[in-house]
Amino acid sequence: MDMTSSSNSSSMIMAMMIPWLHFTSGDNLLFQTWHPSSNGAIAGACIGLVVLAIFERWVDAMRGVAEDHWRRSARASMMHDKPEEACLSPDLSAIQHDKAVSVEERKVAVSSAGLTRQARTTRTIPPFIASHDIPRGALYAFQALLMYALMLAVMTFQAAYIISIVVGLGIGEVLFGRVGGAKNHMLH
């Protein structure tokens, strides 16, 4: 490989990247073919980034809702209740769970001998349930993909993109932040 062609191509790439915050056009957005260069194209890219950031917050909220459903369903299956009842009456299942957690040990009657023995403490980690855990992993991976796409847009150092992403995340949090719980945020 010729050293001059290698150094020329790397200097050409470095000349295209501006390593500080700027409002100039000409940065690639996610792919080499996405190269907004006019003011209208940059405005369109900013609108797209706002929508993508709002969508990421929606996915996070839906992940929280699904997580809550899966948690109640797993709790119901651990307590040998029907999952439908636990999902329909969350207050009752929460009270039952609190009672089960507050009791360290409970006596279980052995039906064959009529003897009593100490049972183990209530399980703190839900069992692996494929219908819960596989979609949980897929949702997490999809949300991570969205966050990495937003991160790549930030790494262009195009200030309009960064402002658009921050505004979009803020709008999305206002719209969907109260849904699904705060523990699902990937930014922390």
PEDAGI-V784068 format. One record per pair of residues at least 12 apart in sequence whose ideal C-beta (glycine too) atoms are under 7 Angstrom apart, sorted by sequence separation. I is the first residue (numbers start at 1). GAP is how many residues later the second one is. If there is no record, write none. Layout:
# PEDAGI-V784068
I,GAP
I,GAP
This chain:
# PEDAGI-V784068
25,12
153,12
25,13
73,13
105,13
106,13
72,14
73,14
105,14
72,15
150,15
29,16
105,16
25,17
76,17
79,17
104,17
69,18
72,18
75,18
72,21
79,21
101,21
75,22
100,22
147,39
144,42
143,43
78,45
78,48
74,52
74,53
74,55
74,58
73,59
70,62
70,66
67,69
66,73
63,76
63,80
59,83
60,83
59,84
56,87
59,87
56,90
55,91
56,91
52,94
56,94
52,97
53,97
52,98
49,104
49,112
53,112
57,112
68,112
68,113
46,114
50,114
54,114
58,114
65,114
46,115
49,115
53,115
57,115
61,115
64,115
65,115
45,116
49,116
52,116
53,116
56,116
57,116
64,116
50,117
51,117
54,117
63,117
64,117
67,117
42,118
46,118
50,118
54,118
57,118
58,118
61,118
62,118
30,119
49,119
53,119
57,119
61,119
60,120
64,120
54,121
63,121
30,122
30,123
29,124
60,124
60,125
29,127
27,129
27,131
22,135
21,136
22,136
23,136
20,137
22,137
23,137
19,138
21,138
18,139
